[in-house]
Every structure is written in structure tokens, then in C-alpha cells.
Amino acid sequence: MRFKKHLRYGVEIKWDGKTGGFVEAHRHRFRLDTPEEWGGLAQGPCPDELLAASMGGCLLTTLLHFARRMDARPRNVDVRVSIDIALRGAEGYRIRGVEVSFIVEADEENLELLKRCAEWAVKYCHITRSLEEAMPLKVDLKVRLGQ
């Protein structure tokens, strides 16, 4: 498999006429909205939730990429991302930190191989690696035998 040296992705967002909009990304369309606490209708995830989903999704898909290449199938994968946001006076809101819980469950025969794949996912996830330079990021990785 050859890897492209450069990738470019984009989205188009159109206002819904209310408190959110519709995102078009390649062949997918979904809604985003303002949270209720900010006067929104909360008819879709807010941008902060989409950022958390991007970070967790990158870790997941990077793990799955390595697992496919190594012919190892996880039993289950659970990624939880929490973003801590705080008001900083006139500067406005800033992300103070991100915590990620990344749990991979495996059969005994794939446990060691999936440990390596999960470590590679943390090391090579381009979204979390890029963002960790801008905000504190903690990834709690656990690889264990599946139930």
C-alpha cells in the first residue's frame, strides 16, 4: 500500500436559518448546532463535540488501520474524549485540556499485537499529535483481554 504524501479534506457548512447549520463532507451530510445553554436548539452536536469526535475518531481509525495491516481484530474499542473549556476574562473561552480514555479489548491471541497497534495509534494519530502542541492532552491507553 502506497501512502499519499499530501492529503486535503474540506467541508462546507450552510446556516440552517436558526442556531446551527448543515455540514457537507464528501458524501456525508450532518447537522451541527449551538448548545441550549447558549440559546441554541441543540439539534446536532456543537463544534466542541465535533472536535472531541475528530480526536477520538482519529485514534480509532488509526488503530483500525494498523490492526488491519497486522491482521489483528480487536474485540471491542471504546474511546471517550473530554474537553475542558474555561472562560479567561476578556480573552474569551479557551480549551484548558483534553483527556482521552482509549480502551482496546482483545482475545488472548491478539493481545500483544493489539497493544502495539494501540501504541502506534497514539503515536501516529495526526489530529491529536497536531493539537497537543496547542493544548494539554492526556491519553489514558488500556489494552486488556475482552470480556
N, C-alpha and C positions, 0 to 999 in steps of 0.2 A: 504494500500500500504506500503510495507516494502522498506526502503532505504538501499542501499548497503553502507557499512562503508568505502570502498575504491573503487575508480574508476581509470582507467588508459586509456588514449587516446593517440594515436600517429598518426603521418603522415609520409609519405615517399616522398621526393622531388627528382626528377630527372631533371638534367640540360637539357634544350632543344637544346643545342649546339649553342645558340646565347646569349641573355641577360636575360634569365629567366629560368623557369622550370615548371614542372607539379607536382602538389601536389596530392597524393593519400591518401584519408582519409576514411577509412572503405569502403563504397560502392560508394564513390564520387571521382571524378577527376576534377580538375580545374587548370588553369594556373595562375602563378604569373610572374611578370616581373619587370625590372628596369624602373623607370620613364624616359621619354625623356630627362629631364634636366640633367640626369646622363648618357646619352648616350645609354639609353635603347630603346626598341621598344614599350614599354607601351602596350603590347598585353594582359595584365591582371593587376589586382591590384598589387601594390607594398606591401612589408611586412608591412609598416606603415599603409596602408589602411586595411590590413588584421587584424592588431592589433585593429584598431578602430572598424572594423566589429565584432571582437570577443567580445569586451567590450559591444558594443550596442546589439549584438545578445544575450549575456548572460542576459542582463537586460530584453530584450523582452521575451526570453523563460522562464525566472524565473517568470515574470509577468503572462505569459500564464499558467504556471504550477499552480500558486496559484488561478488564475481565474477559471481554470477547476475544481479544488478541491472545490471551493466555489460556483460553478455553476453560475458564472457571466461571461457574454460575453462582452468584450469591443466593442464599435462601430468602433473605429479606434485607432491605436497606431503608433506614429511617434517617432523614436529615431534618433538623429543626434549626431555624435561624432566628435570633432575637436581636433587634437593633434598638439601642438605647439612644434616645434623642432628647436634647435638653435646650432650653431657651438660654441664650447668652446675651442678655440685655439688648442693646441696640443692634447688635450683630445678627440677631435672629436665631433661629434654630440651627443646631449643628449635631451631627452624629458623634456621640461620645465613644461609642464602641459597638462591636458586633461579637456575639457569642454564637458558636455553631456546635451543635451536638450531631455527630456523624457516627451512626451505629450500623455496622455491617454484620449480618448473621450468615454463617456458612456451615456446610457439612464438614465433618472432620477431615475428609479427604482434600477439601479445598481451603481449609482454614489458613494455612501458612501462605499459600499463593494469594488469597484474597487480602491478607494483611499487607502484602507488598503492593497489591493493586490499590488498596485504600491509601497507603502512604504516598504512592505516586500521584493519586488523585489530589491529595492535599498539596503536594509539591508542584504539580503541573496545572492545576485549575487556574486559568489565566485571569478570570474575573476576580477571585479572592486575592490572588497574588498582586494584581494591579491595585486593588483597593486597599490592601494592607499598608501601603505607603501613605495613604491619606487618612486612615482611621485605625484605632486599635482593633485588632481582630484576634480572637481566640478560637481555635478549633479543638474540640474535645473528641478525639477519634477512639472508638472502641470496635474491635473486631472480635466476635465471640461465636461459639457454637450456637446454631439455631435451635429453637425450641421444637 
